Amino acid sequence: MDETELRAMLEGVRDGAVPVGDAIAEIRKLPYKDMGFAMIDHHRELRTGYPEVIFCQGKTAGQVRLIVSELLSAGSNILATRAGREVFDEVRKAAGDAEYNELARTIRIIRKNVSVNSDRMICVVSAGTSDMPVAEEARVTAETLGNRVETLYDAGVAGIHRLLSNTDKLTRANVLIVVAGMEGALASVVGGLVDKPVIAVPTSVGYGANFGGLSALLTMLNSCASGVGVVNIDNGFGAGYLASQINRL
């Protein structure tokens, strides 16, 4: 239940259109639902503006399906991350309209309209094609949360002319997400070109001395460009969520 739905219910009680007992029953189940293996936070959308997102990694396909069913029963839109094909196949048993992005490993189910902030744009930039799975996770997250998103993929520093020829897109953005592996230098370059927040996402893409993304993480944390913040390695979801929060301020 979001703020609009809660307000409508309370106004219904005030006007006599909603019985008090029905309202109490709805409020009683609002905080969370204990499913034994998970406590579903139905109150999260009311607190934060966004419903709970399902992190599928480490969960069985059956558990994810049950969580999806519970969230749908409360009228929530669904975003699930780190979902394999077998999880998607199971979720479709509960929701035939589920959408799967195989590259991003995300599942979306949209049951109610989300107003899109069309005046402000989030730009997702990836250094290489190999970084696209993380970039796509960020894009899907930001779009699902009601943002207009544009992308610029495979524009890393090894061919910096690809980035510089698209500076108009970079400067139009209200927030930028920069996804890069290897040495992770792209975030600093973008940070030096724009006057908007840059959310840097290190990826685990790279050879041995990349240390599974640690080299990119340290480069981004030590960026000499101002206005660059860093999320965890491969955390496209976290970047998309944070960008959405900034974009709606």
PyMOL commands that set and color helices and strands:
alter all, ss='L'
color gray80, all
select helices_A, chain A and resi 3-15+20-28+44-48+61-73+85-91+129-144+157-159+161-164+167-172+186-191+208-221+236-247
alter helices_A, ss='H'
color red, helices_A
select strands_A, chain A and resi 33-34+39-40+54-55+78-81+99-101+106-109+117-126+147-152+175-180+198-202+228-230
alter strands_A, ss='S'
color yellow, strands_A
deselect
rebuild
show_as cartoon
